Amino acid sequence: MAETRRSDDLALAWSEAWGRGDAWREALAKGLEMMLKKFAAVVHGALLGGFGRIKETPKKFGFY
């Protein structure tokens, strides 16, 4: 997503999933935990950039 400049789409999808409740939030967190650290870092960076572009704060979605 970061390489194709689609991190805003990723952030929008994350935001939508986050808004579906605790079970979805837990699934998002588990998904990141299951990734190799280097891939999770890429996703994390893409999300942070995407949240900025969609005018959302990362903290709202569990990122500090």
RAQUI-V656815 format. One record per pair of residues at least 4 apart in sequence whose C-alpha atoms are under 7 Angstrom apart, sorted by sequence separation. I is the first residue (numbers start at 0). J is the second residue. D is the distance in Angstrom with one decimal. If there is no record, write none. Layout:
I/J/D
I/J/D
//
This chain:
0/4/6.0
1/5/6.0
5/9/6.6
6/10/6.1
7/11/6.1
8/12/6.2
9/13/6.1
10/14/6.0
11/15/6.2
12/16/6.2
13/17/5.9
14/18/6.2
15/19/6.8
19/23/6.1
20/24/6.3
21/25/6.1
22/26/6.2
23/27/6.1
24/28/6.3
25/29/6.1
26/30/6.0
27/31/6.4
28/32/6.3
29/33/6.2
30/34/6.7
34/38/6.2
35/39/6.1
36/40/6.1
37/41/6.5
38/42/6.3
39/43/6.0
40/44/6.1
41/45/6.1
42/46/6.1
43/47/6.2
44/48/6.3
45/49/6.0
46/50/5.9
47/51/6.5
48/52/6.5
49/53/6.3
50/54/6.0
51/55/5.9
57/61/6.7
58/62/4.7
0/5/4.9
1/6/5.4
34/39/5.6
50/55/5.0
51/56/6.9
57/62/5.0
58/63/5.3
0/6/5.3
17/23/6.2
50/56/6.2
57/63/6.7
16/23/6.1
17/24/5.3
50/57/6.2
31/39/5.8
47/57/6.2
10/46/5.3
9/46/6.5
6/45/5.1
10/49/5.1
6/46/6.1
9/49/6.9
10/50/5.5
6/48/6.6
7/49/3.9
6/49/4.6
7/50/6.6
17/60/6.8
1/45/5.3
0/45/7.0
7/52/6.1
7/53/6.3
//
